[in-house]
Amino acid sequence: MLETVALQLVRYALSEDVGTGDITSLNTIKSGVAARAAIVSKARGVVAGLDVARLVFREADPALRFRPLAQDGDRIESGAAVAQVVGDAGSIFKAERTALNFLQRLSGVATATRRAVDALASGGGKTRLLDTRKTTPGWRRLEKDAVLAGGGSNHRFSLGDGILIKDNHVAACGGVAEAVRRARSRKGALLKVEVEVVDLPGLDAAIAAGADIVLLDNMDDAALAEAVRRAAGRVLLEASGNMTRERLPRVAATGVDFVSMGAITHGARAVDISFEVVL
């Protein structure tokens, strides 16, 4: 399944980077020179994207041999080798940058996710971390897989995966109750109805309308705790907006079921990963 999604992206990324050919390697390295390369992390983090890197080397040259030394989701220390590549030196050099770009970016998402998951856990309780649709265009499957590698959970993959009634839907329908009524009358039997609210009266209205999940948008910690008290287990509660790693333990302590964070994808910092070659 991953290859079906990633292959076109990998091919485009390689063509973008190689252009008309790696003229440096073509003009400096003799044909048939073999090399062995190690992909090494220069920082602590969580690795993700190894299967995508494997695809990059395969597309650059099917004769290259890629051997992972870690698995997606593994915590890695600075200096740890996560994979080896053996084969034609020119082919390795051609694929190097593209493979690292995928690994660095996806490991950054996994690392940011793991740090957020750990922060939630330190607050106690059952709160789970969700991602959002704030992903790099074209990379959504890859970044959501990296979230899973980091210990998080996936929210909707696309608009077709669940009903989330937001403020604009409410305005277009004339109110929360009518929006939920329409969703309930037309939705599939297995789809949940989630409603976004910005205050406690909105929560009360969503519960009264029959929502299954309520997204509490940009509420402070005291309001989140009160929302948990009012909901009393009748609906699932998702907190979102203005979430920082420093705040997550306090949010978990309120007892909400989920926290969704766009920053674990759109704001993730790439992990520093390097390529070390021995000819």
C-alpha positions as CSV (number, residue, x, y, z in Angstrom):
1,M,0.0,0.0,0.0
2,L,2.8,2.4,0.9
3,E,4.5,1.9,-2.5
4,T,1.3,2.6,-4.3
5,V,1.1,6.0,-2.6
6,A,4.8,6.9,-2.4
7,L,6.2,5.6,-5.7
8,Q,4.9,8.5,-7.9
9,L,6.2,11.0,-5.3
10,V,9.6,9.3,-5.1
11,R,9.9,9.3,-8.9
12,Y,9.0,13.0,-9.1
13,A,11.4,13.9,-6.3
14,L,14.3,12.0,-8.0
15,S,13.6,13.7,-11.3
16,E,13.4,17.1,-9.7
17,D,16.8,16.5,-8.0
18,V,18.7,14.7,-10.7
19,G,17.5,16.9,-13.6
20,T,19.3,15.9,-16.8
21,G,21.9,13.9,-14.9
22,D,24.3,14.1,-12.0
23,I,27.1,15.7,-14.1
24,T,29.5,15.9,-11.1
25,S,29.5,12.1,-10.6
26,L,29.4,11.4,-14.3
27,N,32.5,13.5,-14.8
28,T,34.5,12.5,-11.7
29,I,33.7,8.9,-10.9
30,K,34.7,6.0,-13.1
31,S,32.0,3.6,-14.2
32,G,31.6,0.5,-12.0
33,V,33.1,1.9,-8.8
34,A,31.5,0.3,-5.8
35,A,30.7,2.0,-2.6
36,R,29.2,1.3,0.8
37,A,27.2,4.0,2.6
38,A,25.8,4.4,6.1
39,I,22.8,6.6,6.8
40,V,23.6,8.1,10.2
41,S,21.5,10.2,12.6
42,K,23.4,13.2,14.0
43,A,20.7,13.9,16.6
44,R,18.4,12.1,19.0
45,G,14.9,11.4,17.7
46,V,12.5,8.8,16.3
47,V,13.2,7.3,12.9
48,A,10.5,7.2,10.1
49,G,10.5,6.9,6.4
50,L,12.9,4.0,5.9
51,D,10.7,2.2,3.4
52,V,10.4,5.4,1.4
53,A,14.2,5.7,1.4
54,R,14.4,2.2,0.2
55,L,12.1,3.1,-2.7
56,V,14.4,6.0,-3.6
57,F,17.5,3.8,-4.0
58,R,15.6,1.2,-5.9
59,E,14.3,3.7,-8.3
60,A,17.7,5.2,-8.8
61,D,19.2,1.8,-9.5
62,P,17.5,-1.6,-8.9
63,A,20.9,-3.1,-8.3
64,L,21.5,-1.1,-5.1
65,R,21.2,-3.1,-1.9
66,F,19.4,-1.2,0.9
67,R,19.6,-2.7,4.4
68,P,17.7,-1.0,7.3
69,L,19.4,-1.1,10.7
70,A,16.4,0.2,12.5
71,Q,12.6,0.2,12.2
72,D,10.2,3.1,11.9
73,G,9.3,4.1,15.4
74,D,12.6,3.3,16.9
75,R,14.2,5.9,19.2
76,I,17.7,6.7,17.9
77,E,20.7,8.4,19.5
78,S,23.1,10.8,17.8
79,G,25.7,8.7,15.9
80,A,23.3,5.7,15.3
81,A,23.3,4.2,11.8
82,V,19.8,3.6,10.6
83,A,20.5,2.0,7.2
84,Q,23.3,0.8,4.9
85,V,23.4,1.0,1.1
86,V,25.8,-0.9,-1.1
87,G,26.3,-0.7,-4.9
88,D,27.4,1.5,-7.7
89,A,28.9,4.8,-6.3
90,G,27.3,7.0,-8.9
91,S,23.9,5.5,-8.3
92,I,24.2,6.0,-4.6
93,F,25.3,9.6,-5.0
94,K,22.3,10.2,-7.4
95,A,19.8,9.0,-4.8
96,E,21.5,10.3,-1.6
97,R,19.9,13.8,-1.3
98,T,16.3,12.7,-2.1
99,A,16.5,9.7,0.3
100,L,17.8,12.0,3.1
101,N,15.1,14.6,2.4
102,F,12.4,12.0,3.0
103,L,14.1,10.5,6.0
104,Q,14.8,13.8,7.7
105,R,11.3,15.2,7.2
106,L,9.4,12.1,8.2
107,S,11.7,11.4,11.2
108,G,11.1,15.0,12.2
109,V,7.3,14.3,12.3
110,A,7.8,11.1,14.2
111,T,10.1,12.8,16.7
112,A,7.7,15.7,17.3
113,T,4.8,13.3,17.7
114,R,6.7,11.2,20.3
115,R,7.6,14.2,22.3
116,A,4.0,15.3,22.4
117,V,2.8,11.8,23.3
118,D,5.3,11.7,26.1
119,A,4.2,15.1,27.4
120,L,0.6,14.0,27.4
121,A,1.5,10.8,29.3
122,S,3.3,12.9,32.0
123,G,-0.1,14.5,32.8
124,G,-1.7,11.2,33.6
125,G,-5.0,10.0,32.3
126,K,-6.1,8.5,29.0
127,T,-5.7,11.4,26.5
128,R,-4.6,10.3,23.0
129,L,-2.8,12.5,20.5
130,L,-4.3,13.0,17.1
131,D,-2.9,14.5,13.9
132,T,-4.8,16.9,11.6
133,R,-5.1,17.5,7.8
134,K,-2.4,20.2,8.1
135,T,0.1,18.2,6.1
136,T,2.5,18.9,3.2
137,P,0.5,18.6,0.0
138,G,1.1,15.2,-1.6
139,W,2.8,13.9,1.6
140,R,-0.3,13.2,3.7
141,R,0.0,9.4,3.8
142,L,3.7,9.6,4.5
143,E,3.3,12.1,7.3
144,K,0.4,10.3,8.9
145,D,2.4,7.1,8.8
146,A,5.2,9.0,10.6
147,V,2.7,10.1,13.2
148,L,1.8,6.5,13.9
149,A,5.6,5.7,14.1
150,G,5.9,8.4,16.8
151,G,3.1,6.9,18.9
152,G,0.2,9.2,17.8
153,S,-3.1,8.4,16.2
154,N,-4.6,9.5,12.9
155,H,-7.6,11.8,12.7
156,R,-9.4,12.1,9.3
157,F,-7.3,11.3,6.3
158,S,-9.6,13.2,4.0
159,L,-12.9,15.0,4.0
160,G,-14.6,11.7,3.1
161,D,-13.5,9.9,6.3
162,G,-15.7,11.5,8.9
163,I,-18.3,14.2,9.6
164,L,-16.8,17.2,11.4
165,I,-19.3,20.1,11.6
166,K,-17.4,23.4,11.9
167,D,-18.6,26.9,12.5
168,N,-19.2,27.5,8.7
169,H,-21.4,24.4,8.5
170,V,-23.4,25.6,11.5
171,A,-23.9,29.0,10.0
172,A,-24.9,27.5,6.6
173,C,-27.5,25.2,8.4
174,G,-28.8,27.8,10.8
175,G,-27.6,26.2,14.0
176,V,-25.9,23.3,15.6
177,A,-29.1,21.3,16.1
178,E,-30.1,21.5,12.4
179,A,-26.6,20.7,11.2
180,V,-26.4,17.6,13.4
181,R,-30.0,16.6,12.4
182,R,-29.1,16.7,8.7
183,A,-25.8,14.8,9.3
184,R,-27.7,12.1,11.2
185,S,-30.4,11.7,8.6
186,R,-27.9,11.2,5.7
187,K,-24.7,9.7,7.2
188,G,-23.7,6.1,7.0
189,A,-24.5,3.9,10.0
190,L,-20.9,3.6,11.1
191,L,-19.8,7.3,10.8
192,K,-19.6,9.4,13.9
193,V,-20.8,13.0,14.0
194,E,-18.3,15.4,15.4
195,V,-19.1,19.1,16.2
196,E,-16.6,21.9,16.7
197,V,-17.5,24.4,19.5
198,V,-15.7,27.4,20.9
199,D,-17.4,27.7,24.3
200,L,-19.3,25.8,27.0
201,P,-22.8,26.8,25.8
202,G,-21.7,25.4,22.4
203,L,-20.8,22.1,24.1
204,D,-24.2,22.0,25.8
205,A,-25.9,22.6,22.4
206,A,-23.8,19.9,20.7
207,I,-24.6,17.3,23.3
208,A,-28.3,18.2,23.2
209,A,-28.3,17.8,19.4
210,G,-26.9,14.3,19.7
211,A,-23.2,14.7,18.6
212,D,-20.9,11.7,19.2
213,I,-17.7,13.8,19.5
214,V,-17.2,17.4,20.4
215,L,-14.1,19.4,19.4
216,L,-13.3,22.0,21.9
217,D,-11.6,24.7,20.0
218,N,-9.1,27.1,21.6
219,M,-10.5,26.7,25.2
220,D,-8.3,27.3,28.2
221,D,-7.5,24.6,30.7
222,A,-10.3,25.6,33.1
223,A,-12.9,25.5,30.3
224,L,-11.6,22.1,29.2
225,A,-11.9,20.7,32.8
226,E,-15.5,22.1,33.0
227,A,-16.3,20.6,29.6
228,V,-15.3,17.2,30.9
229,R,-17.4,17.6,34.0
230,R,-20.5,18.7,31.9
231,A,-20.1,16.0,29.3
232,A,-19.9,13.3,32.0
233,G,-18.9,10.7,29.5
234,R,-21.9,11.2,27.2
235,V,-19.7,12.3,24.3
236,L,-16.0,12.0,23.5
237,L,-14.1,15.3,23.8
238,E,-11.3,16.5,21.6
239,A,-9.2,19.6,22.5
240,S,-7.5,21.6,19.8
241,G,-6.0,25.0,19.2
242,N,-3.1,26.7,21.0
243,M,-1.5,23.4,21.9
244,T,2.1,23.5,22.9
245,R,4.2,20.7,24.3
246,E,4.6,22.6,27.6
247,R,0.8,22.8,27.9
248,L,0.0,19.2,27.1
249,P,0.4,17.7,30.6
250,R,-2.1,20.2,31.9
251,V,-4.5,19.4,29.1
252,A,-4.2,15.7,29.8
253,A,-5.0,16.3,33.4
254,T,-8.4,17.8,32.5
255,G,-9.5,14.4,31.3
256,V,-10.3,15.1,27.6
257,D,-10.2,12.1,25.4
258,F,-8.1,13.5,22.6
259,V,-5.8,16.3,21.7
260,S,-5.3,17.2,18.1
261,M,-2.1,19.1,17.0
262,G,-1.3,20.4,13.5
263,A,2.2,21.3,14.7
264,I,3.4,17.7,14.8
265,T,3.2,17.7,11.0
266,H,3.3,21.3,9.7
267,G,5.7,22.5,12.3
268,A,8.0,19.5,12.7
269,R,11.7,20.2,12.5
270,A,13.7,17.8,10.3
271,V,16.0,15.4,12.1
272,D,19.7,15.9,11.1
273,I,20.6,12.7,9.2
274,S,23.8,12.4,7.2
275,F,25.3,10.1,4.6
276,E,28.7,8.5,5.1
277,V,30.3,6.8,2.1
278,V,33.2,4.4,2.0
279,L,34.5,3.6,-1.6
